[in-house]
Amino acid sequence: MKKSFLVAALLGAMVASAEDSYLYWMVGKDAPSNYTTAKVKDTSSGNYLTLYDDWLDTSYGDSVTKAQVDAASEANEGFYASLANVDRQNSTWIIELYENDKKIDQSAPQAYSSAYINNGMGGSAGSSAPMAGGSFATPEPTSGLLMLVGCAMLGLRRRKLKKA
């Protein structure tokens, strides 16, 4: 019994610590055509981010080839860069294009607050700006319905007849 609780606790801790933040990126049509690889760099640490396909099931390491970028572009897909172990509040990212290990172009630095972040729903990415919502008083019909059914059941209860 103790082992099953321990396994459940460990599994819960592992699931709770999973990383789910990704930077969604694409190479634009106006990029130089002579590049061979593309990378995403975290400017605060100088490290290159791990890249994934549109379904997050294939890891490309820290770079993707032009052929992979073109194939994704034809399918109207992009790539994701994992933001695990990255200080998202103070970092900026750039996309670098290389031709045979020589950097030929890079994007402007992009801050986390203005980047597009995966919404986790398998659809298109949305802005990472916080939603301006409010609080609303919403009645809960479940408790009222339960009380109504309970009162009806009490009203239908048969009374015991007393024998004289």
C-alpha positions as CSV (number, residue, x, y, z in Angstrom):
1,M,0.0,0.0,0.0
2,K,2.8,2.4,0.9
3,K,4.6,1.6,-2.4
4,S,1.5,2.5,-4.5
5,F,1.2,5.8,-2.7
6,L,4.9,6.5,-3.2
7,V,4.6,5.6,-6.9
8,A,1.5,7.9,-7.3
9,A,3.3,10.8,-5.5
10,L,6.4,10.4,-7.7
11,L,4.3,10.3,-10.8
12,G,2.4,13.4,-9.8
13,A,5.7,15.2,-9.1
14,M,7.1,14.2,-12.5
15,V,3.9,15.4,-14.3
16,A,3.8,18.6,-12.3
17,S,7.4,19.5,-13.2
18,A,7.0,19.0,-16.9
19,E,7.9,21.9,-19.2
20,D,5.3,23.1,-21.5
21,S,6.5,26.5,-22.8
22,Y,7.7,26.8,-26.3
23,L,8.6,29.6,-28.7
24,Y,6.8,29.2,-32.0
25,W,8.9,30.5,-34.9
26,M,9.1,30.4,-38.7
27,V,11.6,31.6,-41.3
28,G,9.9,34.3,-43.4
29,K,9.7,34.4,-47.2
30,D,12.0,37.4,-47.4
31,A,14.9,35.5,-45.8
32,P,18.1,35.0,-47.8
33,S,17.8,31.9,-50.1
34,N,21.4,30.8,-49.6
35,Y,21.1,29.7,-46.0
36,T,21.6,26.0,-45.1
37,T,20.6,25.9,-41.4
38,A,18.5,27.9,-39.0
39,K,19.0,28.2,-35.2
40,V,17.2,30.0,-32.3
41,K,19.5,31.6,-29.8
42,D,18.8,32.8,-26.2
43,T,20.7,36.1,-26.1
44,S,21.0,36.3,-22.3
45,S,22.8,32.9,-22.0
46,G,24.2,32.6,-25.5
47,N,22.8,29.1,-25.8
48,Y,20.9,27.6,-28.7
49,L,17.4,26.3,-28.0
50,T,16.3,22.7,-28.7
51,L,14.0,22.7,-31.8
52,Y,10.9,20.6,-32.4
53,D,8.4,20.1,-35.2
54,D,4.9,21.4,-35.3
55,W,3.6,18.4,-33.3
56,L,6.4,18.4,-30.7
57,D,7.2,14.8,-31.3
58,T,10.4,15.2,-33.4
59,S,13.5,16.9,-31.9
60,Y,16.0,18.4,-34.4
61,G,18.6,19.4,-31.8
62,D,19.7,23.0,-32.0
63,S,19.3,23.5,-35.8
64,V,17.1,22.7,-38.7
65,T,18.1,22.5,-42.4
66,K,16.7,24.6,-45.2
67,A,14.9,21.6,-46.6
68,Q,13.1,21.0,-43.3
69,V,12.1,24.7,-43.1
70,D,10.9,24.6,-46.7
71,A,8.8,21.4,-46.1
72,A,7.3,22.9,-43.0
73,S,6.5,26.2,-44.8
74,E,4.8,24.3,-47.7
75,A,2.6,22.5,-45.1
76,N,1.8,25.9,-43.3
77,E,3.7,24.7,-40.2
78,G,6.4,26.2,-38.1
79,F,8.8,25.0,-35.5
80,Y,8.9,25.2,-31.7
81,A,11.9,26.1,-29.5
82,S,11.8,24.7,-26.0
83,L,12.1,27.3,-23.3
84,A,13.1,24.8,-20.6
85,N,15.8,26.2,-18.2
86,V,15.5,29.7,-19.7
87,D,14.8,32.9,-17.8
88,R,11.8,33.9,-19.8
89,Q,11.3,37.3,-18.1
90,N,14.8,38.7,-18.9
91,S,15.7,36.9,-22.2
92,T,15.4,37.8,-25.8
93,W,15.6,35.4,-28.7
94,I,17.0,35.7,-32.2
95,I,16.7,33.4,-35.2
96,E,20.1,33.0,-36.9
97,L,20.6,31.7,-40.5
98,Y,23.8,30.0,-41.4
99,E,25.5,29.0,-44.7
100,N,28.0,26.2,-44.0
101,D,28.6,27.3,-40.4
102,K,28.9,31.0,-41.3
103,K,26.2,33.2,-39.9
104,I,24.7,35.2,-42.8
105,D,21.6,36.8,-41.3
106,Q,19.7,37.1,-38.0
107,S,16.3,38.4,-36.9
108,A,15.8,41.3,-34.5
109,P,15.8,40.3,-30.8
110,Q,12.4,39.3,-29.6
111,A,11.3,39.6,-26.0
112,Y,9.1,37.0,-24.2
113,S,6.4,39.5,-23.7
114,S,6.0,40.2,-27.4
115,A,6.7,36.7,-28.7
116,Y,4.0,34.3,-30.0
117,I,3.5,31.4,-27.6
118,N,1.9,28.0,-28.3
119,N,-1.6,27.9,-26.9
120,G,-1.3,24.2,-26.3
121,M,-4.5,23.4,-28.2
122,G,-2.9,22.2,-31.4
123,G,-4.2,25.2,-33.3
124,S,-2.5,28.4,-34.4
125,A,-0.3,30.3,-31.9
126,G,-1.8,33.2,-30.1
127,S,-0.3,36.3,-28.6
128,S,1.2,36.0,-25.2
129,A,-0.3,39.2,-24.0
130,P,-2.4,38.6,-20.8
131,M,-6.2,38.4,-21.3
132,A,-8.1,41.4,-19.7
133,G,-10.9,39.4,-18.1
134,G,-13.0,40.1,-15.1
135,S,-14.9,38.2,-12.4
136,F,-18.6,37.6,-12.7
137,A,-21.2,36.2,-10.3
138,T,-22.5,33.0,-11.8
139,P,-25.2,31.0,-10.1
140,E,-24.6,27.3,-9.7
141,P,-27.6,25.4,-10.8
142,T,-26.4,22.0,-9.5
143,S,-27.0,22.7,-5.8
144,G,-30.5,24.2,-6.5
145,L,-31.5,21.2,-8.6
146,L,-30.3,18.8,-6.0
147,M,-32.3,20.6,-3.3
148,L,-35.4,20.5,-5.6
149,V,-35.0,16.8,-6.2
150,G,-34.5,16.1,-2.5
151,C,-37.6,18.0,-1.5
152,A,-39.6,16.2,-4.1
153,M,-38.4,12.9,-2.8
154,L,-39.4,13.9,0.8
155,G,-42.8,14.9,-0.4
156,L,-43.3,11.5,-2.1
157,R,-42.2,9.5,0.9
158,R,-44.9,7.2,2.1
159,R,-45.9,7.4,5.7
160,K,-46.0,4.3,7.8
161,L,-49.5,3.3,8.9
162,K,-49.9,2.6,12.6
163,K,-51.9,-0.4,13.5
164,A,-54.6,0.2,16.0
